[in-house]
Amino acid sequence: MTTTIFINNRRIQLDPAQLIQSGGEGMVFGLDEETAVKLYHHPTPQHAAKLRHLLDSDLAVQLPPAVLGPTALAIDSNGTIIGFQMPRLPAGSLPIKKLSNPLFWQKNRLDVTAVLPLLQQIHVTITHLHRLNIVIGDLNDHNIFFTLSPQRPKVAHPFTLSFIDVDSYQFTHHPCPVAMPAFLDPTLYHVTDFSRQPYFTPLTDWYAFAVLLVKSLLQVHPYSGAHNNYKSLTTRAQAQISVFDQSVTYPQTARPPYTLSDDLRHAFHRIFDKGERFPFPALLLAAQHVNRLILQPTSYQLPAANNQQPRLLLAADGVIELVKVQPDGRIHAIVRENNCYKLVRLGLGGKLDEMVLFNGRPGYRFAMFENYLAVNPPQGGQLLILDVGGSQPQKVTMLETALFRETAVFAATHRHLYRIAGTWIMRGAVRDGMYVEDAIATAHRRQTRFWASPLTETLVGYHRIFAEYRFFLIHEGSSYDISISPLVQGESLEGTAVTFTNHTITIQRTINQRGQQQNHITVCDLRGQIQQTWFESANDDGVATAVVHHHPAGQLIQKASELKFVI
């Protein structure tokens, strides 16, 4: 299955393996390491006119370096403009939404002095666009990306900044047709159709930038928290009662406001509590205006069953990267302290022993099966299999697996490691000192992703074929399709999470429809039969500060640097 397009009179065949991302408006394909092409699901004359203006007026070549704008038109065999060519996001790019997660800060050893240059670059880029009479309009933390240099903080510029979705920008009479409610200026809440005319202004961009700053520096939305009378983000915004107001219960997972300077807090007060609008002063992002933030997230107690207080099993001087509960109740944890990765063995009484694995930068990923550890280095598909059953790690073999959105695809149950080789999902184990595996299902090149159960021999995943997602389940060697409702026009899949019990699988899809996010939850049995579905509003903050693991005697609560046991 291929799609034929033409760019600068050159015929190009696209296949599903080249797909990078499928959104509500179109699909993005990689052409080579440096360029990509976006194709609209439903190209319109408005799309064509806007792209032609950008290219014919030379506005596209005046864009700031960080803005990945159109460089050429993509047409079909009938001569219809169906999309455009553009620079490709650098390898390892992450959405700036990652900065709203305190675990990301700690795992990457970030502090505010490291993040400030990135926020300053964003400010400079917005200012440059406004000087070109371009308004972003839909400025949010999903369409600004950055890379994190492995040499940070030794290099002068530890980040590479990228702005995407440039075809939605507002200029001349061409409107920005979309908006994300969490970043939308409340003065525009009355607008029901942004495609009718230009509504955004430079001041609405600066409002969205202020939201981005609060989320990045404090890990909380400026209208988050709990209020007795105003329950939703939009009603709080309309009432101008921010998270800093004394009538609001400040989220325990957020960084405390006092970590910001008085001048910066005063600017946020003017914007979110007084409703003032002004170009955000660049001076407030200078280092002397932001105090050094606490490296660890604010601690809090999760509610414990039967009113039992959580028992501390492990306090790491670093980051707990992985927790694996063995069938006998023993616990294995991968811990990174500075750049040293260790395997720590624990029981319910605490630490039993530890083993040094290797030294490496942040970003390694792991999976454990039996007494073996799969190690995946950052931004690669290699899998080093180590025997960690003895006193020292021993190499078993080296493998390669496929990537999905630049992330290696692999997962482990208690007994097996799963990876992708070519067009096959492989199931592997170590037998008599040798790693052996067999093919259990087909995979699509760079378009298959899956998760493994920590409780049963179960694998759940999906194949992405252009804009379609086909979910599957493999349980004890048998394969089943999961008939999850497909996306409709204007919807895009923002994220997927899978949780397991002994008898069920819960799949949560976060779906974006024109800026509105909603969680679609599906529960099915181990044969893929759907038992229950429901929808709920997505939490915009999305801050994950703890992971719960099942244990035969209770639950394990994994936080950034602590592991606790709850009966």
N, C-alpha and C positions, 0 to 999 in steps of 0.2 A: 504494500500500500504506500504510494508516494504522491506528492503534490508537486506540480510543475509551476514555476514562476519565472519571471524575467526581470533582471536588474541590469540597467545599462546595456540592453539588447543581448545580454548573456543568459542563456537558458540554464536554469538550476533545478535539479531534482531534490526535493526534501523528503526524508522518511522519518517515521516516528522516533527513531533513535537520536535524531538531532534536536528533538524538542527539549528546550530548557525549562519553560514555564508556560502553563495554560491559565489565562485569567478570564475574567468576565467579558472583556472586550476583544481579546485576541490571543494568539499563540506566539511565543518567541522561540525561534530556532537558531542554533549555532551554525554559522557558515564555516568558520575556521576559528583559530585561537583568539583572534582579535575582533571579529565582526559577527553580527547577528542580524536577524531579520524578524520584524514583527508583522504578522498577518492578521487582519481583522476577521472575526467570525462573520460579521455582516458589514462589509464596506459600504460607505455611503458617500454621496457627493460632498457632504460636509467634511468628511475625512480627507477626500482628495483635494478640496480647495484649501484646507488648512496646511496640508503637507506642501502643496505647490507654492503657497505663499512663503513658507519657511525657507524653501530651497531657492525659489526664483528671486526673492528679495535679498538674498545673501545673509539673512538673519541667522540661519543655521550655523554659518561659519564664524559668527561673532559671539556665539555662546561661550560661557566660561569653560575652562578645560574639564571641570568636574561634571559637566552636563552632557549626558550621552544622547545627543540629538540626532535627527535624521541626516543621513549623508546621501541617500539615493532612493528613488521610488521603486517599489516592487509592483509589477503588473502581472495580470494573468494573460492567457492566450487570446483573449478578446480585447486586450488593451486597456482594461479597467484597472485603476489603481486600487490595490488590495492591501497595501502596507508599505513598509519602508525598511531600508538597511540602516544600521546604526553600529557604533562601537559596542563591543561585548563587555559585560561586567568583568573586571579582573578576577582571576581565580581566587577562591577563598573569600569572596565578598559576603558580608553579612548585613542584614537590615539593621538600621540604627535602633530599631525596637529592642535589640539585644541589650542595650544600655539600661533599659528599664528593669532588668533582672539582676538582683544583687549577687546571685550565684555566678553569673557571667563575669562580674567584676572580680570576684574572689578567685575563680578558676584561672583567670588571665592576669591576676595580680595587678589590677588596674587601681589607680587612684585618680582623684580629680585633676591633678597636675598633668596626667597622661591624656585625659579626655578633653581638657580645655582646648588644645590645638584643633581637635576635630570640630568642636562646636564653633570655634572661631572661623574655621574654613567654611562651614555652612553659612555663617553670617556673611562672610565676604562674597560667597556665591549668590546668595539672595540679593545682596546689594547690587552686584554686577547685573543680574537679570532685570532688576527694577530700572537701572540706568538705560537698559535697552527697551524700556517700556513693555517688558514681559512680566506678567504676574503668574506665579505658580498655581494659585487657586487651591488645588487639592494637595497641599503640603502636609505630609504625615510621615510617621516613622516606618512605613512600609515601602516608600519609594525613594528613600535615601539610604545608600549602602556605604560600607567602609570595609577596608581590609586592615588586619592587625599584623604589623611586621614582627616576625619571629626574633629580630634583633632588638626590639624595643626593650628598654628605653635608650639603647646605645646609639640609635640613629636619630637624626635631627627631625625627620618627618615619619613618625611611626604609623601613620594612617594614609590610605589612599581613599579619596572621597568620590562617590559617584551618585549623580541624580538620574533617575529613570522616569519613564512615563512622560517624556517631554511633549509628546503629541497632544497631551491634555492641557498644556499650558494655555493661558489666556493672553492674546495680543491682538491689536487693532480691533476688528469687529468679530473676531473668532473667540467664542466663549470657552471657558473650562467647563465641561459638561458634567463633572462628577465632584463629589465631596465626601469626606469621611467625617461622620458626626462628631467624633471625639476631638477633632481638630478644627471643626467649623466654628467660625466666629458667631456667637449667639445673635448678632445683628442680622444674620442671614438665615435664621431658623425659619423664617416665613416663606422662603423660596422652595417651591416644590419641583421645579424643573430648571436645572442650571444650564441646560443646553439652549434655552430660548434666547438668551442675550448675555453679554458680559456682566457679571455681578460682583466679581472679586476685585479687590484693590490691594495696593501694597500694604495697607494697614491690616487687612485680613491675613495676609501672609505673615506679618510680624506677630499677630495674635497666635497663629499656628506655631510659629517658631518659639514663642514663650511656652506654649504647651509642651513642645518637644524638650525644652530646657528643663522644665519641672520633672517630666517623666525620666529624663536621662540622669539628672543630678540627685533626685530624691526617690526615684522608683515608685512614683505615684502620680495619678492624674490630678490636675489642679482642682477638679470637682469630684474627687473620690472621697472616701471616708463615709461615715454614717451620720445622718441627720434625722431628727424625729419627724419633721414635717415634709421635707423634700427628699424623696427616695431615689429619684433617677438623676443621672448626670445632667440631662438637659434641663430639668426643672431647677436644679441647683444653679446651673449656669445662668438661667434666666433671672433667678432671684439674687444672683451675684453673691453667693455664699460659698467661698472657696474652702479647700481642705485646711487652710490656715486659720479659719474662723473658730473662735472658742466654742461655738455651738456645735461643732463637728467633732466626732470621735476620730482622731487621727489614726490611720492604719498602723498597726504594730510592725508590719513588714517593711514599712517605708523608712528611709533615712530621716532623722529628725531635722526640722527646719533650721535649728540653730547652727547646723553645719554650713549654712550659707551666710554671706555677709549681710549686714543691715541694709546696705544699698540694694543688693539683689532682691532681698525679701520685700523691700519697699516697692521695687518695680513690679514684682508679682502682685503685691497688694493693690497697686493702682490698676493693673490690668484685670485681675480676676475678681476683686471685691468692689472696685470703684467703676469698672467699665470703661476706663480710659484706653485710648488707642494712640500709639506713637511708634515711630521706628525704634526698634530695640537698640539701646546704646551699646555700641561695641565695647566701650570702656568697662562695662560691667562684667565682661568676660575675661578681663585681665586677671592675672593670677592673684593680685592683691585683693580682689573683690570676692574671691571664693575661698573659704577656709578649707583646709585639708579634711577630706571626708573620712569617716571611719571605714576601715577596710572590710570588716565583717558586717553582715546584715544585722539589724536590730534583733536581739533574741526575744523569743516568746515561747510560751508553753502551749503545746497542742492539748486539747481536752483528752484525758485518759479515761478508758473504760473503767467502770466500777470505782471511780474516784481515786484510782491508784496513780501515784506520781511516776512519771517516766524515770527509769533507771539508766544512768549514764554508763554505756559500755565502752565508748571510745571517744576521746577528745584529741583530735589531730592538730598538730602545729602546721596546718596546711589545708588541703582540700581532699575530701573523700570522693573519689572518682567513681567507684563501683562498689556495690554491696551484693553479695551472693549468698543465699541461705542454702546450705547443703541439705539433702534429705534427712540426715541424722540430727539436724538442728544446729550443727556447727556453722559458723559465719566466716566468710572470707571478705575482706575489704581491700580495695586498691586505694592507696593514699599517696598523694604527691605533696612532699614537703620541699619547698624551693623547687629545684629541678630533679629531685630524687624520687623515683617511683618505688613504692614498697608494697608487698603483700602482707597484710596483717591477718592473723588467724585469731578468732575470738570464740568464746562461749558465753553463756548468759552471765557468767561471773566476771567477764572482762577479757582482757588481752591474754592470749596464750603464748604467742611468739610472733615474730615478724621476719620477713625476708626482703633484702634489697634486690630489686629487679634490674633497674638501669637508670641512667640519668638522661633526661630529655626535656624539651621545652613543653609548655602547656599545649593541650589539644589532642593527646593520645586517647584512643578509645579502646575498650576492652570487652571481652565476653569470656565467661568461664563455663566449662563442661567437664564433669568428673574432676580430675585433678590437673586439668590442662587450662592454659590461659591463651586466648587469642589476642594479640596486640596489633593495633592498627595505628600507624603514624599519621600525623595531621596531613590532610589534603592529598592522600594517596590511597591506593587500593591494595597495598601489601598487607598480609596477615602473617605475623610471626607466631608460630605455635610453640609454647613453652610448657615443659613438664614442671609443675610447681609442687609436686607431691613430696619432694625430699627437702633437704636443707639448703640446696642451691638450685636456681632455675636452670633447666637443661633444654637446649633447642631440640625440637622434634622435626619441624619442617618449616618451609616458607611457602605461602600460597599467595594468590592474587584473586581479588573479587571485583565485581563490577561497581561502578559508581552510579548514584542517583542524586542529581542536583549537587554534584561534586562531593558527595559523601559516600564512603564505602558502605556497601550493603552486606551485613552479616549479623547473625544473632545466634544465641545458644540456649538450648534446654539443659536439663541436668545431664543428659547422656550424649548429646550431639551438638556439633557446630554446623550451621547452615551458611552457605555462601552462594555466589553466582559464578559459574564458569561458562563463558560463551552464551549460549541460549538455554542453559540448564540451571535449575536450583539443585545444589549438591548438599547431601547430608553426610557428615564425616565424623569419625571417631578414631581413637587410637587403640589398636589391637596388637598385642605382642611387640610393643615398641614402635610400630609402624602406623602412620596415619593413612587410613583407608576411607573411601567415600563412594557413594553411588548417587546417580541422578534420580531425582524423585518427581520433578515437574519441570515444565518449560518456563523460560524467562524471556523477557523482551529486552533487547540491548539498551542499557542505560535508562530503562523505563519501568523497572520492577523494584518494589520496595517491600520489606516484610518485618515482622516482629515475632519473637518466640516466647512461649509461656515459661515462666519459672516453676510451674506446678505440674504440667502434663507435657506429653510429647506433641505439642501443637504449634503450628506456624500459621500466622495470618498476614495477609499482605494485599497488594493490588498491582495490577499492570496498568500503566497509563498509555493509552493509544490515542494520540493527538489530544483532544479535549475530553476523552472518555476515560473513566476510572472503573476497572473491573476488579472487584474484590474476590479473594479466594481464601480457602481454609484447608490446611493439611493436618489431619489428626491421625496419629498412629498408622501412617502410611497411606491413608485414604484421602482423596482430594474432593473438595466440594466448592461450588460457587455460592457466594453470598449476594442475594438480590437486593443490594442497597439502591435506593432511589437515585437516579442520575442527576447531575447538575442540570439546571435549566438555563435558558438564555440570560446572560448578565451575571451569572454566579461564577465564582472561582473558589477553588479549594485552598484555604490559607494554611491549614495544618491538620494533621491526623494524629490521634493518640489511641493506643490500644491497651486495655487492662484485661487481666485473666482471673478467673476462679477455676476451681476443679471441674466445673460443669458448664461454664458460660464464657463468652467473650464479649466485651463491650468496646465498640468502636465509636470514637467521638471525632466528628469532622467539624472543623471550624470553617464556615462558609461565608464568604463576603459577597454581598449583592449591593452594588452601587454604594459602597462605603459602610453599609450596615453589616455587622458581624453577628452570626448566630451559630450556636453549637447544635449539630444534628447528632443525636445519640442513638445507636442501634445495638441491641442486645440479641445475641444468637446463641444457639447451643453448639456442641462440638461437631455437629454435622452441617453447620451453616444455616440452619433453619431459624428465621427471625422470630424472636419471642416478644420483643417490645421495641418501640421507637418513640422518641419524643424530641422536642426542641426546647432550647432555653437560650436566654441572652448570653452572649459571650462577654466575659469580664475583660474589659479593655486593658486593664493593667497587666493581667496575665502573669503575675509575679509568682514563680514557683520557688518556695523557700524550703520545702520538705518533700521527701519521697517516702511513701509507706511500703514496706515489704512484709509479706506474710511469713510468719514463723510458726512452727508447730505449737509453741507455748504462748503465742500472743502476736504482737506486731513490732516491727522495727521502724523507727522514725529516723530517716537519714536527712540531715541538714548539711550545710556546707562543710563544717569541720567537726560535727558531732554525730554520734550514733547512739540512739536511746532505745530502750526496750520498754514496751507497755503491755501489761497483762490485759 
